[in-house]
Structure formats: structure tokens, C-alpha cells
Amino acid sequence: MSEPSVEESRAPLAAAGASAGGVDLAVRVHQLGKVYRVYPRPLDRVVEWITRRRRHRPFPALEGVSFELPRGESLGIVGENGAGKSTLLKILSGISRPTTGSVEVRGRVASILELGSGFHPEFSGRDNVRINAALLGLGAAQVDAAMPDIVAFSELGDFVDRPVKVYSTGMTMRLAFSIATQVDPEVLIVDEALSVGDGYFQKKCMDRMVELVDAGTTLLFCTHAMYYLTSFCHRALWLREGRVEAAGAARDVVARYERFLQRKSRSLTEDVSSAPSEQGSAEPPGVREPAADAAVESRTTKASVESLERSGKAGRIAEVRLLEAPASGDDGRSRDRLAVEVEIEAAEESTPFQLALGLDRTDGTQILSVSTHRRHRPCDRRDGQPTAFGPLRGRVHYTVRARIAPLPLQQGDYTLYVFLLDEAGLHVWDQRIVPSAFSLDPVEYRIGLLDVGCTFESLD
């Protein structure tokens, strides 16, 4: 791995021990390191203690992490699984101790880390509220005053008086978040715990965090949802293999991190594409450049049909070609069209098929789905009447071209899904997933899904 490159900025987040210049700091971390001892066998721990000979392998989870965060600012922490994000937040929460370096956190700290941590499973939710609030430094009178708000925010109803051991993961998250955010924390630490909640409560939690940040709470937020991070985090820190890879403005760091993930995803796709297929072919079905018509027509062979019959499949997707894809222009706007060509092979001429396409962003956001089974409004028809295309029937080989326009997408990495369905559109005969089918990286970072034009007019 290359040496960590920390982006310099006039914004408060600093690295490598830089000074905040008189700013009231809520968090200061200097050359932080955490090394875990990894033992090949549990017994080796005892043997090491008795013989005083090392039987463990040191694993550096964090190395040389430094930053400063002023009071009232919000810091998003990004990185792949195993990068050290949770370890860092545990140290900041006081749950774990660093091996090297120093940590200073000023103010009352409330943290939401591993689900259920700090909860006694045999106690009721209400009793756990009292225990956790007391650990945060609240007196009995303060806990009694905050209890109605905590119970109301969690929306647990009568379950608040039942043992926590009967709670689902979502209910546990509701209780943990309600405690942490209703006791007026000065520093709030959230480690991806919101991902287990339903959409309604996730939005409620996000709204509450925005309220806290606006009121002056310092927030450290670890998430894989880049939209949330760039929406309300002022700064961001990217950890890679325990080191600071980048730090600075949230949008700048997220852009660098997403480009890194895109490169990694493309590399994985290329490795998979170079592997032989189940039939031993050196060229498995995937995304190809447009081929000549003669080459397209020559792909259906008797051998491929026989292989379908042996596999028991009614049909398969032989190849997917990306003819056109949205691309970023010099002006920062995306070129808004997508064209895909799909080759299908059938075992029998009489078998009907439907074809479906889906497009997702790599953060899990579903962008669209289209199919021959549903009626769509064609872009080249002026009468505006919807038409139905499918099903495909009467041949053993099909070449289908689908065009979607306009498609004014925002920045991001997009995955294409292609499905071959039965006539009813319910059973999937075959599918192809194309990771990082295309990427958009506008010059100007914008929030949202669509990159649409807009004109404003003053009526005064």
C-alpha cells in the first residue's frame, strides 16, 4: 500500500498533529496506534503467559492516525471493512485503549457501536435506559425527566418494559439511538448501527442527528452510505488498512474513495471475465464492445442449444454489450443515454421469454427497472401512446437492443442487471450482473440522483 496522502485544507480537520489555531477542539487524536495480539490457538495465550515467550502475531489495526475536530463539527469516517473504523470509534468512546499515541475527547460522549453493547439482556428496556443514562453521567432526576422522550422516540410501546433479550435487532437499535440522542450528548459517535433499521426510523434518526449538529453537538459518523455522509458531515476521514489515506472536505474525500472503489471493482470484473466459463470457453458472457452483424448472427450454434437442453434451462443470456452509456462532459454534466444489446439463446423455438434490465448505484440505490413485459412510453413516438414489446417467441436466437433516454444521472458508479424471464415475468431463467458498467464523475459535486437542467425566473 502506498504511503497515506492527507489532503491539506483550510478547514478544521487536520492531520499529522497539525494545530487548530486556537479553535475549541472536541476531539484531538495524535499518532494513534492499536495493535491486537493474534494467537494461532487459544491455548497459546496461556503458554505465552507461563513461559514468557511470545506465541502471538501482532496485528496493527491502526497506525499513526492523527486529526483534530472542533466542537460542533461533524466528521464522516469511510473505508472498507477491516480498515480500522470501528477500532477508532471504540477508542474514542473509551471502550478500548490505544497501544500508542494519545486521544483527547472533551464533553459528554454518547456512542452507538455494536448493537446491544451496554444492554443487559435480562433487564427491561426501561431498566437499561436508567443504567446507560447513569453511565453517561445523568442523575436519577435527569433520567426520570428524559425517560418520556426516550420512550416516545424509540416507539417501542409496551415492549420498553419487556426484557431486551426478546428485542429484534431493529428494536435494539431504536432503544440505543434513543438513549444516545435524547440525553443531550456533547459528542455523538455512531458506527453504522442505523443500517439495521427500517427506512422510516432511519430517516427519523438522520433528522435527529441533523438537529443535534445544528445545536452544536460534535458528530463522528461511520457509514457506507455516501449520500448520508456528504449530506450533513462537514469533514471526512478515509481509513485504509489502518492508516489515514485522505482527510478534508467530505465531498472531496468521498469522491476519492469512490474512485478507489470503482478501480477495485473494475479490476475484480476483469479478473472474473478472464476466467474460463463452466463450458470451458475462454470468453464467458459479459459486457462486450459492439460486434459486427455477421459475428452476432454466427453465435447461435447447434452445440450451444444442446448445452442448454442438457442443463435443463429454457434459455440463457449469451452476451451483453454496452453500446452507449452516460458519460461526464467537460462542463460537468452527464450525457444522458444508455443503450444495451443482449443476445439470447433458447432451447426451443416455442418457448416465450421476457427481458428485463435494472440499474443500481453501488451504494444500493435502485435507479430503474424496465422490461418487455411492462408497457413503456417510447422516446421516438410523438403520439405518446405506450406500447408493449414482448414476449420473445419463435426462434432459438435473439438479439435485443434496449435504449433508455434521457437518463440524466448524477455522479456515481453504476451496476447493470440483465434478466431473462418466463412469459409471466416471474421466473428467472438466467441473469447477468455487470459491476461498474459505467461511472460518472462530474466536475461539480451535486446531491441527488438526477442531473437535470433548471431555470429560475424572478417574478418581482
Secondary structure as UniProt FT lines:
FT   TURN            16..17
FT   TURN            21..22
FT   STRAND          25..38
FT   HELIX           42..51
FT   STRAND          57..70
FT   TURN            71..72
FT   STRAND          74..78
FT   TURN            81..82
FT   HELIX           85..93
FT   STRAND          100..105
FT   STRAND          109..112
FT   TURN            115..118
FT   TURN            121..122
FT   HELIX           125..135
FT   TURN            136..137
FT   HELIX           140..154
FT   HELIX           157..161
FT   HELIX           164..166
FT   HELIX           169..182
FT   STRAND          187..191
FT   HELIX           193..196
FT   HELIX           199..214
FT   TURN            215..216
FT   STRAND          218..222
FT   HELIX           226..232
FT   STRAND          235..240
FT   TURN            241..242
FT   STRAND          243..249
FT   HELIX           250..274
FT   TURN            278..279
FT   STRAND          287..288
FT   HELIX           293..297
FT   TURN            298..299
FT   HELIX           302..311
FT   STRAND          315..324
FT   STRAND          327..328
FT   TURN            330..331
FT   STRAND          334..335
FT   STRAND          338..346
FT   TURN            349..350
FT   STRAND          353..361
FT   TURN            362..363
FT   STRAND          366..371
FT   TURN            379..380
FT   STRAND          397..404
FT   STRAND          412..421
FT   TURN            423..424
FT   STRAND          428..440
//
